[in-house]
Amino acid sequence: MTLPKIDHAYFMNTALIPEDVPKLFVENWNKRRPDLLADLFEEDADFINVVGLWWHNRKDIFKAHDYGLSVIFKESFLEIISLKTKKLSDEFAIIHAKMRLTGQTPIENQTGGERRTIFTYIVRKTGNGNWMAVSAQNTDIVGGVETYIRTEDGLLKPVDYRKK
């Protein structure tokens, strides 16, 4: 009997190469495991979400994702569309991951449509050879616009200066 090949990085929640960090992030997101998701980050790591909320350590990253995965994204599905890695040295890399999110929890009779984001991870190779996130930032992709403008009533409005 031949046993199926096991990808040990996913089995052990250990990033053996830089690209494993976003892959394991997605895997743990879809399993609703904020504990394993947070374990991908160094103790004093930073995480900035799509609206600019900034968490400064693993404990707060866990708490934010524990809440998010049980309330805002409780039936969501996250997947990687593409990855790009830039090695800065033997011990540091930047990974950009374009992702697709579906199934956001409805609110006020609004069903969440598909969202696309770009995650930026800065990862560091640890003394034991594994890779961990030092920092991550998630940015929503907003099609057909260049930037935002703050209106007089305080709202952010997407705008495109190319259209005149």
C-alpha positions as CSV (number, residue, x, y, z in Angstrom):
1,M,0.0,0.0,0.0
2,T,1.4,3.4,-1.0
3,L,0.6,6.3,1.4
4,P,-0.1,9.7,-0.1
5,K,2.8,12.2,0.0
6,I,2.4,14.6,3.0
7,D,3.5,18.2,2.7
8,H,5.3,18.6,6.1
9,A,5.1,22.4,6.0
10,Y,1.3,22.2,6.1
11,F,1.2,19.3,8.5
12,M,3.4,21.0,11.0
13,N,2.4,24.7,10.3
14,T,6.1,25.4,9.6
15,A,7.2,27.6,6.8
16,L,10.2,25.9,5.3
17,I,10.5,28.4,2.5
18,P,9.4,32.0,2.4
19,E,6.3,31.2,0.2
20,D,5.0,28.8,2.8
21,V,4.1,31.8,5.0
22,P,1.2,33.1,2.8
23,K,0.2,29.5,1.9
24,L,-0.1,28.5,5.5
25,F,-1.9,31.8,6.3
26,V,-4.5,30.9,3.7
27,E,-4.7,27.3,4.9
28,N,-5.2,28.4,8.5
29,W,-7.7,31.1,7.5
30,N,-9.8,28.5,5.7
31,K,-9.6,26.1,8.6
32,R,-10.7,28.9,11.0
33,R,-7.5,28.5,13.0
34,P,-6.5,31.9,14.2
35,D,-4.1,30.3,16.7
36,L,-2.1,28.6,13.9
37,L,-2.4,31.7,11.7
38,A,-0.9,33.9,14.5
39,D,1.9,31.3,15.1
40,L,3.3,32.2,11.6
41,F,4.3,35.6,13.1
42,E,7.2,36.5,15.3
43,E,6.2,37.5,18.9
44,D,6.6,41.3,18.2
45,A,5.4,41.2,14.6
46,D,3.2,43.9,13.1
47,F,0.0,43.4,11.0
48,I,-2.0,46.1,9.2
49,N,-5.4,45.2,7.8
50,V,-7.2,46.7,4.8
51,V,-8.6,49.7,6.8
52,G,-5.4,50.5,8.5
53,L,-6.0,48.8,11.9
54,W,-2.5,48.0,13.2
55,W,-1.6,45.2,15.6
56,H,1.8,45.2,17.1
57,N,2.3,41.6,18.4
58,R,1.3,38.0,17.9
59,K,-1.2,38.1,20.7
60,D,-3.1,41.0,19.2
61,I,-2.8,39.4,15.7
62,F,-4.4,36.3,17.2
63,K,-7.2,38.3,18.9
64,A,-8.0,40.2,15.7
65,H,-8.2,37.1,13.6
66,D,-10.1,35.1,16.2
67,Y,-12.8,37.8,16.1
68,G,-12.6,38.2,12.3
69,L,-12.8,34.5,11.5
70,S,-15.8,34.0,13.9
71,V,-17.8,37.1,13.0
72,I,-16.8,39.0,9.8
73,F,-15.3,36.1,7.8
74,K,-17.0,33.0,9.5
75,E,-17.9,31.4,6.2
76,S,-15.3,32.9,3.9
77,F,-12.9,31.3,1.6
78,L,-9.5,32.8,0.9
79,E,-7.2,31.7,-2.0
80,I,-4.0,32.8,-3.5
81,I,-4.1,34.0,-7.1
82,S,-0.4,34.7,-7.5
83,L,2.8,35.0,-5.5
84,K,6.0,37.1,-6.0
85,T,9.0,36.7,-3.8
86,K,11.9,39.1,-3.6
87,K,14.8,37.7,-1.5
88,L,16.6,40.6,0.2
89,S,19.2,38.4,1.7
90,D,19.6,34.8,2.8
91,E,17.6,35.7,5.9
92,F,14.9,38.2,4.7
93,A,12.4,38.2,1.9
94,I,9.3,40.2,0.8
95,I,6.4,38.2,-0.5
96,H,3.5,39.8,-2.4
97,A,0.4,37.6,-2.5
98,K,-2.6,38.5,-4.7
99,M,-5.6,36.9,-3.1
100,R,-9.3,36.4,-3.6
101,L,-11.8,36.4,-0.7
102,T,-15.4,35.2,-1.0
103,G,-18.1,34.5,1.5
104,Q,-17.8,37.5,3.8
105,T,-20.5,37.6,6.4
106,P,-23.5,39.6,5.3
107,I,-24.4,42.8,7.2
108,E,-27.4,45.0,7.1
109,N,-29.0,42.9,4.3
110,Q,-25.8,43.3,2.2
111,T,-24.2,40.2,0.9
112,G,-20.4,40.4,0.5
113,G,-19.2,40.0,-3.0
114,E,-15.8,38.8,-4.1
115,R,-12.8,40.9,-2.9
116,R,-9.3,40.9,-4.1
117,T,-6.4,42.0,-2.0
118,I,-2.6,42.1,-2.1
119,F,-0.9,40.9,1.0
120,T,2.7,42.0,1.6
121,Y,4.7,39.8,4.0
122,I,8.1,40.6,5.3
123,V,9.6,37.3,6.5
124,R,12.7,36.3,8.3
125,K,14.6,33.0,8.5
126,T,14.9,32.0,12.1
127,G,17.8,30.3,13.8
128,N,16.2,26.9,13.3
129,G,15.8,27.4,9.6
130,N,12.1,28.1,9.5
131,W,10.6,31.3,8.1
132,M,8.3,33.6,10.1
133,A,6.5,36.9,9.3
134,V,8.0,40.0,10.8
135,S,5.3,42.2,9.3
136,A,2.2,41.9,7.0
137,Q,-0.1,44.4,5.4
138,N,-3.3,43.7,3.5
139,T,-4.5,46.1,0.9
140,D,-7.9,46.0,-0.9
141,I,-7.7,46.1,-4.7
142,V,-10.2,48.7,-5.9
143,G,-10.7,48.5,-9.7
144,G,-11.1,51.5,-12.0
145,V,-9.7,54.1,-9.6
146,E,-6.4,55.7,-8.8
147,T,-6.8,56.9,-5.2
148,Y,-9.3,58.2,-2.7
149,I,-10.3,61.7,-1.7
150,R,-11.7,62.6,1.7
151,T,-15.0,64.5,1.2
152,E,-16.2,67.4,3.3
153,D,-18.5,65.1,5.2
154,G,-15.5,62.8,6.1
155,L,-16.1,59.9,3.7
156,L,-13.4,58.4,1.6
157,K,-14.5,58.5,-2.1
158,P,-12.7,56.5,-4.8
159,V,-11.6,58.8,-7.6
160,D,-9.7,58.6,-10.9
161,Y,-7.9,61.7,-12.1
162,R,-7.4,60.2,-15.6
163,K,-11.1,60.6,-16.3
164,K,-11.9,64.2,-17.1
